[in-house]
Amino acid sequence: MDPIAEAQFRKFLKERNRAFETGDLEWARRNMPFEPSSPVVVEIAFHKARAACRAVSKARRKASEEWLKANGYGPMGGTVADWRALQ
């Protein structure tokens, strides 16, 4: 990877990790690859991504898993039934 691209990627990861630790949904909205249809779409995407991110504390990942379960959503790329496979 060229040095400029690598520096940009590292900056993105630092910002992502901060956003995931602090629950920054505005960061998530700004970084979505499309205009979300509603704030709920942003929140679902945020929690799915945070629950799957190993760079985030276990407490934050667990909080997102619980939010997704409580609202009837499964993990990234899965369904509610897939939570059992992740335990």
N, C-alpha and C positions, 0 to 999 in steps of 0.2 A: 504494500500500500504506500502511496506517495506520502511524504511527511505532512503536507497540507491536509489531505483527506483524513489522515490518521489523527491529526490534532482536532479537526472538526468532529470526528466520530467520538473521540474522548470527551470533548466538550458536551456533545449531545448526551452521552452516557451519564456524565456528572449531573447535568440538568434533569435527566429522566429519574435518576436515583433520588435526587432531592425532591422532585415532584411526587414520587411514589411514597417517600417517607413522610411528607407533609400533607398528602392528600390534595394536591394542587390540581383541581379539575380544570381550571382555566388553561394550565399548561397542556393538559390532555386535549382540550378542544382546539387549541392553536396547532397542535401537531397531528391532528387527524388528517388522513390523506384525502378526505372529502368533507363537504359541508354537512355536519350532522343534522338529522331531521328533527332532533329534539335534545334537550339537556339530558334526558334519560339515556339516550344512545351514548353520549359521552361518558356518563357514569358507568354504564355496563362495560364499555370498552376499557375504561380505566381499571375497573376492578378485575376484569379478566386478565389484563396485561400484568397488573401488580401481583395477582395471585400466582402467576407463572414465573415471575422474575426472581431468580435466585440471588440477585445482588441486593435485594431488599430484606429487611429484618423479618424473621419468622412471625413476629407479632403483627406486622403490617400485612404480610401474605395471608395469615389466618383471618385477620379482620376482613379482607376482601373476599376470601372463601366464604365466610359467614354471611356477608352482605349478599353475595351471589346466591347462596342457598336460600336465604330468607326471602329473596325476590324471585325465586324459581328459575335461576339461570345456572347452567353448568360451567365447567372449566373451559379454558381456551380450547377451541376445536372439539368440544364435546357436549354432552347433555348432562342433565341433573344425575342420571343414573351412573355416569362416569366418575362421580365423586367417590363412590365405593372403591373403584379401582385405584384411586390415588391414596387411599388410607394406608 
